Amino acid sequence: MNRATASADAFPVRVRRRKPLITPARLGLYAFLVSAALFFALPLFIMVITSLKTMDEIRTGTIFTLPMAFNLDPWIKAWDAACTGITCEGIKVGFWNSIRILIPSVALSVTLGALNGYALSFWKFRGANIAFALLMTGAFVPHQVYVFPMVQISAALGIFGTLHGIVLVHVIFGLPVMTLIFRNYYAGIPEEIFKAARVDGAGFWRIFLTIMLPMSTPIMIVAVIWQVTGIWNDFLFGLIFAGRDNLPMTVQLNNIVNSQFGEREYNVNMAATILTALVPLFVYFVSGKWFVRGIASGAVKG
Protein backbone atom coordinates (compact mmCIF):
# COMPACT_ATOMS: atom_id res chain seq x y z
CA MET A 1 0.00 0.00 0.00
CA ASN A 2 1.51 3.31 -1.00
CA ARG A 3 1.45 6.48 1.02
CA ALA A 4 -1.35 8.11 -1.00
CA THR A 5 -3.68 5.13 -0.50
CA ALA A 6 -3.00 5.07 3.23
CA SER A 7 -3.72 8.77 3.47
CA ALA A 8 -7.01 8.35 1.58
CA ASP A 9 -8.07 5.51 3.88
CA ALA A 10 -7.25 7.53 6.97
CA PHE A 11 -9.13 10.63 5.79
CA PRO A 12 -12.09 9.55 3.65
CA VAL A 13 -13.47 12.22 1.31
CA ARG A 14 -16.97 13.36 2.19
CA VAL A 15 -19.24 13.71 -0.78
CA ARG A 16 -21.64 16.63 -0.37
CA ARG A 17 -25.15 15.82 -1.36
CA ARG A 18 -26.87 18.26 -3.62
CA LYS A 19 -30.01 19.71 -2.22
CA PRO A 20 -33.06 18.80 -4.27
CA LEU A 21 -34.27 21.58 -6.53
CA ILE A 22 -37.87 21.09 -5.46
CA THR A 23 -38.66 20.95 -1.77
CA PRO A 24 -41.96 21.31 0.11
CA ALA A 25 -40.81 24.67 1.50
CA ARG A 26 -39.95 25.98 -1.96
CA LEU A 27 -43.22 24.72 -3.40
CA GLY A 28 -45.10 26.48 -0.61
CA LEU A 29 -43.18 29.72 -1.25
CA TYR A 30 -43.88 29.61 -4.97
CA ALA A 31 -47.54 28.83 -4.34
CA PHE A 32 -47.82 31.84 -2.04
CA LEU A 33 -46.07 34.16 -4.51
CA VAL A 34 -48.23 33.01 -7.43
CA SER A 35 -51.40 33.39 -5.35
CA ALA A 36 -50.40 36.89 -4.25
CA ALA A 37 -49.56 37.89 -7.84
CA LEU A 38 -52.91 36.58 -9.10
CA PHE A 39 -54.75 38.33 -6.27
CA PHE A 40 -53.44 41.70 -7.40
CA ALA A 41 -53.14 41.08 -11.14
CA LEU A 42 -56.56 39.53 -11.79
CA PRO A 43 -58.62 42.69 -11.03
CA LEU A 44 -56.26 44.74 -13.21
CA PHE A 45 -56.58 42.18 -16.02
CA ILE A 46 -60.38 42.35 -15.82
CA MET A 47 -60.30 46.17 -15.85
CA VAL A 48 -58.05 46.30 -18.91
CA ILE A 49 -59.99 43.79 -21.03
CA THR A 50 -63.33 45.33 -19.98
CA SER A 51 -62.12 48.78 -21.03
CA LEU A 52 -61.35 47.40 -24.51
CA LYS A 53 -64.76 45.76 -25.04
CA THR A 54 -67.97 47.15 -26.45
CA MET A 55 -71.06 47.33 -24.27
CA ASP A 56 -72.65 44.50 -26.28
CA GLU A 57 -69.76 42.20 -25.28
CA ILE A 58 -69.95 43.31 -21.66
CA ARG A 59 -73.66 42.49 -21.46
CA THR A 60 -72.91 38.84 -22.22
CA GLY A 61 -71.35 38.56 -18.75
CA THR A 62 -68.10 36.93 -19.89
CA ILE A 63 -65.76 39.13 -17.91
CA PHE A 64 -62.71 36.84 -18.22
CA THR A 65 -62.76 36.51 -22.01
CA LEU A 66 -60.60 38.67 -24.23
CA PRO A 67 -62.38 41.27 -26.39
CA MET A 68 -63.39 40.12 -29.86
CA ALA A 69 -61.84 43.29 -31.27
CA PHE A 70 -59.77 45.85 -29.38
CA ASN A 71 -61.90 48.96 -29.05
CA LEU A 72 -60.20 52.19 -27.95
CA ASP A 73 -63.36 54.30 -28.07
CA PRO A 74 -63.99 53.91 -24.29
CA TRP A 75 -60.50 55.29 -23.57
CA ILE A 76 -61.04 58.24 -25.89
CA LYS A 77 -64.42 58.98 -24.35
CA ALA A 78 -63.10 58.62 -20.78
CA TRP A 79 -60.32 61.09 -21.50
CA ASP A 80 -62.15 63.58 -23.69
CA ALA A 81 -65.94 63.31 -23.46
CA ALA A 82 -67.12 61.53 -20.28
CA CYS A 83 -69.54 63.48 -18.12
CA THR A 84 -68.11 64.45 -14.74
CA GLY A 85 -71.16 66.41 -13.65
CA ILE A 86 -72.98 68.98 -15.73
CA THR A 87 -70.04 69.15 -18.13
CA CYS A 88 -68.84 66.38 -20.46
CA GLU A 89 -65.20 67.25 -21.04
CA GLY A 90 -63.73 63.95 -19.91
CA ILE A 91 -61.31 63.18 -17.14
CA LYS A 92 -58.52 65.23 -18.74
CA VAL A 93 -59.68 68.31 -16.80
CA GLY A 94 -59.16 66.47 -13.52
CA PHE A 95 -55.79 65.20 -14.75
CA TRP A 96 -54.41 68.70 -15.27
CA ASN A 97 -55.94 69.85 -11.98
CA SER A 98 -54.17 66.97 -10.21
CA ILE A 99 -50.87 67.94 -11.87
CA ARG A 100 -51.27 71.55 -10.70
CA ILE A 101 -51.95 70.32 -7.16
CA LEU A 102 -49.31 67.59 -7.15
CA ILE A 103 -46.14 69.41 -8.24
CA PRO A 104 -46.08 72.26 -5.68
CA SER A 105 -47.43 70.03 -2.90
CA VAL A 106 -44.72 67.39 -3.39
CA ALA A 107 -41.93 69.93 -3.85
CA LEU A 108 -42.83 71.95 -0.74
CA SER A 109 -43.59 69.02 1.58
CA VAL A 110 -40.41 67.10 0.64
CA THR A 111 -38.21 70.20 0.89
CA LEU A 112 -39.62 71.29 4.25
CA GLY A 113 -39.53 67.72 5.56
CA ALA A 114 -35.85 67.43 4.62
CA LEU A 115 -35.08 70.73 6.38
CA ASN A 116 -36.98 69.67 9.50
CA GLY A 117 -35.29 66.27 9.60
CA TYR A 118 -31.87 67.85 9.11
CA ALA A 119 -32.46 70.45 11.83
CA LEU A 120 -33.80 67.90 14.32
CA SER A 121 -30.83 65.57 13.68
CA PHE A 122 -27.85 67.96 13.76
CA TRP A 123 -29.02 71.40 14.96
CA LYS A 124 -30.93 70.37 18.06
CA PHE A 125 -32.38 73.27 19.98
CA ARG A 126 -34.08 73.55 23.34
CA GLY A 127 -37.45 71.81 23.07
CA ALA A 128 -36.50 69.92 19.89
CA ASN A 129 -37.81 66.63 21.29
CA ILE A 130 -41.12 68.28 22.20
CA ALA A 131 -41.44 69.73 18.69
CA PHE A 132 -40.72 66.33 17.18
CA ALA A 133 -43.29 64.68 19.45
CA LEU A 134 -45.93 67.22 18.36
CA LEU A 135 -45.14 66.52 14.71
CA MET A 136 -45.50 62.80 15.28
CA THR A 137 -48.82 63.39 17.01
CA GLY A 138 -50.00 65.10 13.84
CA ALA A 139 -48.83 62.13 11.78
CA PHE A 140 -50.82 59.51 13.66
CA VAL A 141 -54.04 61.36 14.47
CA PRO A 142 -56.70 60.63 11.81
CA HIS A 143 -56.86 63.43 9.28
CA GLN A 144 -60.64 63.56 9.47
CA VAL A 145 -60.32 65.09 12.93
CA TYR A 146 -58.63 68.17 11.45
CA VAL A 147 -60.99 68.72 8.53
CA PHE A 148 -63.41 71.16 10.21
CA PRO A 149 -60.69 73.30 11.89
CA MET A 150 -58.78 73.43 8.59
CA VAL A 151 -61.93 74.54 6.75
CA GLN A 152 -62.38 77.39 9.24
CA ILE A 153 -58.71 78.42 9.09
CA SER A 154 -58.54 78.35 5.28
CA ALA A 155 -61.81 80.27 5.03
CA ALA A 156 -60.47 82.91 7.45
CA LEU A 157 -57.33 83.21 5.30
CA GLY A 158 -59.43 83.55 2.16
CA ILE A 159 -57.93 80.49 0.42
CA PHE A 160 -60.74 77.97 0.89
CA GLY A 161 -61.70 76.39 -2.43
CA THR A 162 -58.56 77.64 -4.19
CA LEU A 163 -55.46 75.98 -5.60
CA HIS A 164 -53.33 77.59 -2.90
CA GLY A 165 -55.65 76.22 -0.24
CA ILE A 166 -55.49 72.58 -1.33
CA VAL A 167 -51.70 72.79 -1.79
CA LEU A 168 -51.31 74.19 1.73
CA VAL A 169 -53.45 71.38 3.17
CA HIS A 170 -51.36 68.69 1.48
CA VAL A 171 -48.12 70.31 2.64
CA ILE A 172 -49.30 70.57 6.25
CA PHE A 173 -50.53 66.99 6.43
CA GLY A 174 -47.44 65.66 4.65
CA LEU A 175 -44.90 67.37 6.91
CA PRO A 176 -45.02 64.97 9.90
CA VAL A 177 -44.28 61.84 7.87
CA MET A 178 -41.68 63.64 5.74
CA THR A 179 -39.93 64.92 8.86
CA LEU A 180 -39.91 61.43 10.39
CA ILE A 181 -38.48 59.85 7.24
CA PHE A 182 -35.67 62.40 6.82
CA ARG A 183 -34.83 62.58 10.53
CA ASN A 184 -34.37 58.82 10.73
CA TYR A 185 -32.24 58.86 7.58
CA TYR A 186 -29.98 61.69 8.76
CA ALA A 187 -29.63 60.05 12.17
CA GLY A 188 -27.74 57.23 10.43
CA ILE A 189 -25.15 59.59 8.94
CA PRO A 190 -21.93 59.75 11.00
CA GLU A 191 -21.91 62.89 13.10
CA GLU A 192 -18.17 63.30 12.40
CA ILE A 193 -19.04 64.52 8.88
CA PHE A 194 -21.17 67.29 10.36
CA LYS A 195 -18.54 68.22 12.95
CA ALA A 196 -15.79 68.35 10.32
CA ALA A 197 -17.89 70.71 8.20
CA ARG A 198 -18.52 72.91 11.24
CA VAL A 199 -14.78 73.05 11.96
CA ASP A 200 -14.22 74.19 8.36
CA GLY A 201 -16.62 77.06 8.99
CA ALA A 202 -19.69 75.76 7.13
CA GLY A 203 -23.04 76.96 8.39
CA PHE A 204 -26.57 75.59 8.39
CA TRP A 205 -27.39 76.11 4.71
CA ARG A 206 -23.97 75.23 3.31
CA ILE A 207 -23.88 71.89 5.14
CA PHE A 208 -27.42 71.12 4.06
CA LEU A 209 -26.97 72.05 0.40
CA THR A 210 -23.46 70.76 -0.25
CA ILE A 211 -23.23 67.73 2.07
CA MET A 212 -26.62 66.46 3.18
CA LEU A 213 -28.64 66.86 -0.02
CA PRO A 214 -26.13 65.04 -2.28
CA MET A 215 -26.22 62.12 0.20
CA SER A 216 -30.03 62.10 0.28
CA THR A 217 -30.89 60.81 -3.20
CA PRO A 218 -32.31 57.42 -2.08
CA ILE A 219 -34.43 58.92 0.68
CA MET A 220 -35.57 61.74 -1.61
CA ILE A 221 -36.93 59.13 -4.01
CA VAL A 222 -38.75 57.40 -1.15
CA ALA A 223 -40.27 60.70 -0.03
CA VAL A 224 -41.33 61.69 -3.54
CA ILE A 225 -42.97 58.32 -4.25
CA TRP A 226 -44.74 58.46 -0.88
CA GLN A 227 -46.09 61.95 -1.48
CA VAL A 228 -46.97 61.43 -5.14
CA THR A 229 -48.97 58.32 -4.27
CA GLY A 230 -50.75 59.92 -1.31
CA ILE A 231 -51.55 63.27 -2.96
CA TRP A 232 -52.54 61.85 -6.35
CA ASN A 233 -54.86 59.24 -4.80
CA ASP A 234 -56.40 61.68 -2.33
CA PHE A 235 -60.16 62.09 -2.53
CA LEU A 236 -61.29 63.66 0.75
CA PHE A 237 -59.11 66.77 0.76
CA GLY A 238 -59.63 67.34 -2.94
CA LEU A 239 -63.39 67.16 -2.56
CA ILE A 240 -63.46 69.55 0.41
CA PHE A 241 -60.66 72.06 -0.17
CA ALA A 242 -59.99 72.20 -3.92
CA GLY A 243 -63.12 74.05 -5.00
CA ARG A 244 -65.21 73.45 -8.09
CA ASP A 245 -62.57 74.72 -10.52
CA ASN A 246 -59.71 72.61 -9.12
CA LEU A 247 -61.28 69.19 -8.53
CA PRO A 248 -58.58 66.49 -8.84
CA MET A 249 -58.80 63.41 -11.01
CA THR A 250 -60.05 61.15 -8.22
CA VAL A 251 -63.09 63.34 -7.54
CA GLN A 252 -63.97 63.50 -11.22
CA LEU A 253 -63.54 59.73 -11.48
CA ASN A 254 -66.07 59.33 -8.69
CA ASN A 255 -68.48 61.56 -10.62
CA ILE A 256 -68.07 59.40 -13.73
CA VAL A 257 -68.41 56.02 -12.02
CA ASN A 258 -71.30 56.99 -9.72
CA SER A 259 -73.31 58.92 -12.29
CA GLN A 260 -77.05 58.22 -11.97
CA PHE A 261 -77.94 59.42 -15.45
CA GLY A 262 -77.96 57.41 -18.66
CA GLU A 263 -76.50 53.98 -19.26
CA ARG A 264 -73.76 52.56 -17.05
CA GLU A 265 -70.82 52.39 -19.43
CA TYR A 266 -68.55 49.97 -17.64
CA ASN A 267 -65.91 50.09 -20.35
CA VAL A 268 -65.61 53.87 -19.98
CA ASN A 269 -65.53 53.56 -16.18
CA MET A 270 -62.70 51.02 -16.32
CA ALA A 271 -60.73 53.13 -18.79
CA ALA A 272 -61.13 56.22 -16.59
CA THR A 273 -60.02 54.26 -13.52
CA ILE A 274 -56.85 53.01 -15.23
CA LEU A 275 -56.07 56.51 -16.53
CA THR A 276 -56.36 57.84 -12.98
CA ALA A 277 -53.87 55.26 -11.68
CA LEU A 278 -51.25 55.71 -14.41
CA VAL A 279 -49.21 58.50 -12.79
CA PRO A 280 -48.36 56.79 -9.46
CA LEU A 281 -47.76 53.51 -11.31
CA PHE A 282 -45.37 55.24 -13.70
CA VAL A 283 -43.49 56.96 -10.87
CA TYR A 284 -43.11 53.71 -8.96
CA PHE A 285 -41.95 51.61 -11.92
CA VAL A 286 -39.43 54.24 -13.01
CA SER A 287 -37.89 54.70 -9.55
CA GLY A 288 -38.81 51.45 -7.78
CA LYS A 289 -35.21 50.34 -7.22
CA TRP A 290 -34.45 53.66 -5.54
CA PHE A 291 -37.48 53.20 -3.31
CA VAL A 292 -36.21 49.81 -2.10
CA ARG A 293 -32.70 51.22 -1.64
CA GLY A 294 -34.01 54.13 0.41
CA ILE A 295 -36.07 51.86 2.64
CA ALA A 296 -33.05 49.62 3.20
CA SER A 297 -30.80 52.57 4.01
CA GLY A 298 -32.90 53.91 6.83
CA ALA A 299 -36.19 55.36 5.67
CA VAL A 300 -38.25 53.60 8.31
CA LYS A 301 -35.73 52.77 11.00
CA GLY A 302 -35.41 54.40 14.39
C-alpha positions, 0 to 999 in steps of 0.5 A: 500500500503506498502512502497516497492510498494510506492517506485516503483511507485515513481521511475519507473524502466526504461527498456533499449531497446536492439539495433537491431543486424542489422541496416542500418549502420551496413549493409552498413559497412559490404557491404563495407568490403566485397566489399573491400575484394573481390576487393583485393582477386579476382585477387589473386584467379584468379592468383592462380587457373590460375597457377594450370591449364594447357594451354589447360584449360586456352584457354577455357577462363573460368578464374573463374573455378577451375582447373580440376586437380591441376597441379604444373608443372607451379610452377616448371617451373617458379622456375627452368626453365623459360626463363628470357632472354637468359638463362632459369634457372627460377626465382630462380636466381632472388630470391637469388639476391633479398635476397643478396640485401635485407638483407644488405640494410634493416639492414643498412638503419634501423640501420642508420635511428634509429641512426639518429632519436635518435640523432635528438631527444635527441642529438640536435646539431647546425643546427639539424633542417636544417639537418632534413629538408634536409633529409625530402626534400630527402624523398619527391622528386621523386626518378627518379630525382636522378637517373642520378646523382646517376649513375654518382656518382656510376660510379665514385666510381667504384660500378655501376652495382655491389651488393655494388652499389645497396645496397648503393642506397637502403640505401641512398633512405631509410634513409629519411623515416627511420629517420622520423619514428624513430625521431617521435617515440623517440620524444614520449619517456619522456625526463626524461629517457634520462636525468636520464641516462645522470646523471648516466654517460651514453653516446651516445652509452650506452643510445642508446644500453641499453635504446632506442633499447630495447624500439624500438621493435614495431617501428623496426618491422614497419621499417623492414616491410616498407623497406622489402616491398619497396626494394623487390618490387623495379624494377627501381633501380634494373634494373639500378644499380644492373648490369646483374649478380645481377638482382632482382626477379622483373626484372626477372619477367618482363623478363618472363612475357613480353617475345616476344618469344614462347607461352605465358604461362599464368600459368607460368607467374602467378606462377612466379608472386606469387613466387615474392610476397611471401616474403613481404607477409610472413613478413607482416603476421608473424609480422602484429600485431607488425606493427599495434602496431608500427603505433599506438605508434607513427610511423607516428605521429608528 
